[in-house]
Amino acid sequence: MTADGAEKADNEGPAGFGTAKDADRPNVVLILTDDLAYDDLSPAMLEQMPNLRRELVEGGTTFENSFVTNSLCCPSRATTLRGQYAHNHQVLSNGPPLGGAEKFRFLGHEDSTFATWLQEDGYRTAFFGKYLNGYYGDLVPPGWDEWYGINGNFLSNSLNENGVTIGYDPDRYHLDDVLSDKASDYVERTAGADPPFFTTDRPFLMWLGTKAPHQPATPAPRHADELKDLELPRSPSFNEEDVRDKPRWVQDNQPLGPDQVAYMQELHRKRLQSMLAVDDMVGDLTDSLRRSGELDNTYIFFTSDNGFHLGQHRLGAGKWTAYEEDIRVPLMVRGPGVPEGKKLPHMVLNNDLAPTFTDLAGVDPPDFVDGRSLAPLLDETPTPEEDWRQRFLVEAVAERGNVPRPPFVDESQVAPALTGDPLPNDWRKTSSGRADSSEEWGRPWLKALRTENYLYVFYRTGERELYDLRKDPYQLDNIYDSAPEKLTRWLEAKLAVLNQCETDNCRAAEGGRPETGEAPAGETRRG
């Protein structure tokens, strides 16, 4: 059976026993880093990461406009697994009741992911590393033949290894190195057929999820003294001078102090130091694929679950905003027929990964998928940019975290906001009732529209942001109040269509198909 329930062709044989079809199908590897922003992999940084540069940048195609549609770990990973916007899979946060691994399982989503779709069609499947936030215990999710998942939160050094939890002493083992060794070993020990039941070499699907560069961003001991001269990037939006045109949750913030900047400087260095072990991982994995004879028949996707900001717009270390730093992520792909050293401008999403993997595997995805396959972009004649996606939705529920209970708490008892938004100056005067019921605390609920030229953000508070990314790539000047009415109406109308879209309606609303009607000034007529 295919993923949508269709019968397999008679000459393909029963799934799982090795067929002529299996011999022609590619392996698929997803390397998913944690909190790696697009700008983290600057040309200067890539010089420090020779394996990533050689094997994926020079050896594959780089997408220069790759985005996530909810810039927080668990919602983003749920989107990756199912190819849906967050408003459709309803995993809206990192923990219950709005999100987390428990909600993903409760909703029945684990029974239908790209892993189950490919496994049901004969693929071997293996998982290594970070899964969904809040995952712990001895349960192995459906769809994975081999499972080595981090058991616990982002500080954990334990793996659930096929139902048995193994702890790794952090003084002896760097966990990303452990994951790298297990993934490379998997490639080499499973190469070839497994007679008598399997008469051909079945293709495999692998998810390799790193801890790096998530806070506290612990580098491998061998890299602890690297990148000593690395400076914290200070773009024009760093410690933004004038935030009066920003929404209130940003306006409330004072300029960053020296202690905050010093902390971010050290964190930035540690984050990129931790990525050096990931570079080693890329080298070890591709070496194993070469030795096993599998590299030429393997697609490798390298990306991140979300971006990360460090000081932009007066925000500390964090994510989960609609700003470019958080939604834009790296994406490099190598594999059969994928052009080497090429860069593409097409707007692609984490929504697209699941349907891409099924397309490459020759499997039909379920009807609920919102994304589109990237396969038409992975050859020498990619779909023209004007015929591809022209806009997409960004969404996030309000962040409240652990609400303070003044006057009986102090800063040490208040969980930091994931957005890096600091506590307002008058937080001790905030009543617990107001803090629980209002959206004045932290970043409010938002829906946003990202087009080629604009970022438009609507907050449930009624506040709005609009940036012309051609003139203002760092989102310094909110032009919503001064923008032509024709432009704002057009953006609001496009956002309204995407707001609760599903499946084909999402793809149509994102553009890439002929439409009637004239685009406003500044937006190319591309559907």
Stockholm file with secondary structure:
# STOCKHOLM 1.0

chainA/1-527         MTADGAEKADNEGPAGFGTAKDADRPNVVLILTDDLAYDDLSPAMLEQMPNLRRELVEGGTTFENSFVTNSLCCPSRATTLRGQYAHNHQVLSNGPPLGGAEKFRFLGHEDSTFATWLQEDGYRTAFFGKYLNGYYGDLVPPGWDEWYGINGNFLSNSLNENGVTIGYDPDRYHLDDVLSDKASDYVERTAGADPPFFTTDRPFLMWLGTKAPHQPATPAPRHADELKDLELPRSPSFNEEDVRDKPRWVQDNQPLGPDQVAYMQELHRKRLQSMLAVDDMVGDLTDSLRRSGELDNTYIFFTSDNGFHLGQHRLGAGKWTAYEEDIRVPLMVRGPGVPEGKKLPHMVLNNDLAPTFTDLAGVDPPDFVDGRSLAPLLDETPTPEEDWRQRFLVEAVAERGNVPRPPFVDESQVAPALTGDPLPNDWRKTSSGRADSSEEWGRPWLKALRTENYLYVFYRTGERELYDLRKDPYQLDNIYDSAPEKLTRWLEAKLAVLNQCETDNCRAAEGGRPETGEAPAGETRRG
#=GR chainA/1-527 SS CCTTSCCCCGGGCSTTSCCHHHHHSCEEEEEEESSCCGGGGCHHHHTTCHHIIIIIISSSEEEEEEECSSCSHHHHHHHHHHCCCHHHHCCCSSSTTTCSHHHHHHTTGGGSSHHHHHHHTTCEEEEEECCSTTCCSSCCCTTCSEEEEECSSTTCCEEEETTEEEECCTTTCCHHHHHHHHHHHHHHHSCSCCTTTCCSCCCEEEEEECCTTSTTCCCCGGGTTSCTTCCCCCCTTBTCSCCTTSCHHHHTCCCCCHHHHHHHHHHHHHHHHHHHHHHHHHHHHHHHHHHTTCGGGEEEEEEESCCCEESBTTCCEECCSSSHHHHBCCEEEECTTCCTTEEEEEEEEGGGHHHHHHHHHTCCCCTTCCSCCSGGGSSSSCCCGGGSCCEEEEEECCCCCSCCCTTSCCGGGSCCCTTCCCCCTTGGGSCHHHHHHCSCSSSCCEEEEEESSEEEEEETTSCEEEEETTTCTTCCCCCGGGSCHHHHHHHHHHHHHHTTCCHHHHHHHTCCSCCSSCCCTTSCSCC
#=GC SS_cons         CCTTSCCCCGGGCSTTSCCHHHHHSCEEEEEEESSCCGGGGCHHHHTTCHHIIIIIISSSEEEEEEECSSCSHHHHHHHHHHCCCHHHHCCCSSSTTTCSHHHHHHTTGGGSSHHHHHHHTTCEEEEEECCSTTCCSSCCCTTCSEEEEECSSTTCCEEEETTEEEECCTTTCCHHHHHHHHHHHHHHHSCSCCTTTCCSCCCEEEEEECCTTSTTCCCCGGGTTSCTTCCCCCCTTBTCSCCTTSCHHHHTCCCCCHHHHHHHHHHHHHHHHHHHHHHHHHHHHHHHHHHTTCGGGEEEEEEESCCCEESBTTCCEECCSSSHHHHBCCEEEECTTCCTTEEEEEEEEGGGHHHHHHHHHTCCCCTTCCSCCSGGGSSSSCCCGGGSCCEEEEEECCCCCSCCCTTSCCGGGSCCCTTCCCCCTTGGGSCHHHHHHCSCSSSCCEEEEEESSEEEEEETTSCEEEEETTTCTTCCCCCGGGSCHHHHHHHHHHHHHHTTCCHHHHHHHTCCSCCSSCCCTTSCSCC
//
